[in-house]
Amino acid sequence: MIKKIIYGLLSIVVSIFFINTITFFLIEIIPGESYDLSYIRSEAVVKNIEEKYELNKPIGYRYVKMLKNTYTFDFGNSFLSEGRSVNSIIKEHFPISAKLGALTIIYSFILGVIIGIVTSRYKILKKISFIYFVIMISIPNFILAAILQYFLCVKLNIFPIIWNDNILNYILPCITLSSYPIVFIAKLTCESIEEVNKMDFVLAAKARGIDKKTILFRYVLKNSITSTLSYLGTIIANLLVGSFVVESIFNIPGLGKYFVTYVMNKDYPVVMGLTLFYSILLIVSTYLIDLIVFIKDNKGKKYEILE
Amino acid sequence: MKFWSKKNIFIIICLIAILIFLATMGNSPAVEFQNSDLKYSKPSTHHIFGNDSLGRDLFIRIVYATKNAISIALYSILTCVFIATIYGAYAGYASGIAEKIMVMIMNIIGSIPDFLIAIFLMMFFNNIGLKNNNGSLFGIFGTLVIVSWIPVARVIKNETKKIMNNDYILYSKLKGAKFFHIFFHHIIPNIKNTIIILVIQRVPSAIFLEAFLSFIGIGLQPPIPSLGKMISEGIKTARLYPHLLIIPSICLILIILIFNIIGEVLIKKLNDEELKNE
């Protein structure tokens, strides 16, 4: 157990180091400078700018400094917006994205599990849900966002267009982001319920005369939700990519929207910092989910040994 | 009916040939023809999908955009499955430190955002100075290959590991077989169904990713028609001219839907056949 935790932490640190290095050198190789110094006539001004942003320092020095900054969680200042640090950008915009993400995960888990249970019980619904699944997978989230906004916000005026941090603002982005996770979770739940239903302990419970509802909620669902939980990492990765576009369409001041703008404007310290932030988020969450699944599996093994 | 019968293989080869013919078809000057009298005009009998903000015929642009989307997706997926098969099979074949290092390389490449790869490759290919402004085409091709080979390689690695436990592999190893002999004689025949499924499952997601990157503005660049770019331009004028948003959107959804349905049906058929064999 302790060995597993230590190994996991080490692999996190090593992979963050590699991501750091690769992103740094990719940005260095990309042609074009972040500053156009040619139109400034005075040499003193050029020198001052270069000194302030350490553009004249050798690449090795900047690389080591960047590594040091990463492990102390200090990503430096933005080029574009004077005096704003990357940390303050994250602090201001990330809570909104996190709120949206958490709402989406809860919503899609509830709906996905319900659809999964229903489709596993009735054969006719399974055929209908197959069509629904294929159609929902085929609609890209940016199209769904644009069309929902056009019909529900502009034409029918049900939801507000302007961001007001209202609960109404979260509904449409939530529906858009959860279109794919719902299908994913529903499919997994349906499959795992059918698998667990074939196991011996369900048969034993049926033989004892326990009614169907108790078997479903107490015996089957407990097992199938754990197997769905191990795919949470994939869902989170999917949400991060989706949030870039959905946030810019619905005008949500979250981190995804700003990431796209900073990438387009070549604001390298911010891009570097946000890339690292996203990768750390992804790696740590995958690691935590792995650990939870591992602990659950181990619990079962302990009992087996005792018996 | 068997899936690998002569008739079915013939049909598949014909389909692929048609698609490759489509993909290599040249560009028509009508794609760029601008008629400033017809800016934003609604669908009519002359221009069945209407005209866009520069007076270009939307129908012909959508035809070529569809061609671009399908050809980029097909070429990149075929390339990436080719790379991933060899890489994944070797990672499954080798054991110990070599395997761990190969898995770690996949994990690291997998956690770099798609954006950075796309931007970097686009800048790189634009600066080499290719003919006909094709830099962004190669850029997006490279991005699709780099992004989508990792999950494919993971699946193939796991499948190969299962095969490597068999006794016949041990026997051929004892007789002195090298990697490529085992690869062609034992691994490929066992995973050919998996490879077919992977190719078909990946095509719709590649089409989606291409449209997504073009939508954000780091995919195909303006003179080349692309559905993602059309949709992002359509959103800006959706309030007054909704047909510029809705028609390209429906086209993109239909393309992805067709590939998804083909994939689901094929997977079902292959699975049934496997169950019969067992």
Boltz contact constraints between the chains, C-beta under 6 A:
constraints:
  - contact:
      token1: [A, 15]
      token2: [B, 108]
      max_distance: 6.0
  - contact:
      token1: [A, 18]
      token2: [B, 108]
      max_distance: 6.0
  - contact:
      token1: [A, 19]
      token2: [B, 111]
      max_distance: 6.0
  - contact:
      token1: [A, 26]
      token2: [B, 120]
      max_distance: 6.0
  - contact:
      token1: [A, 30]
      token2: [B, 120]
      max_distance: 6.0
  - contact:
      token1: [A, 30]
      token2: [B, 123]
      max_distance: 6.0
  - contact:
      token1: [A, 31]
      token2: [B, 123]
      max_distance: 6.0
  - contact:
      token1: [A, 31]
      token2: [B, 127]
      max_distance: 6.0
  - contact:
      token1: [A, 134]
      token2: [B, 260]
      max_distance: 6.0
  - contact:
      token1: [A, 137]
      token2: [B, 260]
      max_distance: 6.0
  - contact:
      token1: [A, 138]
      token2: [B, 253]
      max_distance: 6.0
  - contact:
      token1: [A, 138]
      token2: [B, 256]
      max_distance: 6.0
  - contact:
      token1: [A, 138]
      token2: [B, 257]
      max_distance: 6.0
  - contact:
      token1: [A, 138]
      token2: [B, 260]
      max_distance: 6.0
  - contact:
      token1: [A, 139]
      token2: [B, 253]
      max_distance: 6.0
  - contact:
      token1: [A, 140]
      token2: [B, 208]
      max_distance: 6.0
  - contact:
      token1: [A, 142]
      token2: [B, 215]
      max_distance: 6.0
  - contact:
      token1: [A, 143]
      token2: [B, 249]
      max_distance: 6.0
  - contact:
      token1: [A, 146]
      token2: [B, 235]
      max_distance: 6.0
  - contact:
      token1: [A, 150]
      token2: [B, 238]
      max_distance: 6.0
  - contact:
      token1: [A, 154]
      token2: [B, 239]
      max_distance: 6.0
  - contact:
      token1: [A, 263]
      token2: [B, 115]
      max_distance: 6.0
  - contact:
      token1: [A, 275]
      token2: [B, 113]
      max_distance: 6.0
  - contact:
      token1: [A, 279]
      token2: [B, 111]
      max_distance: 6.0
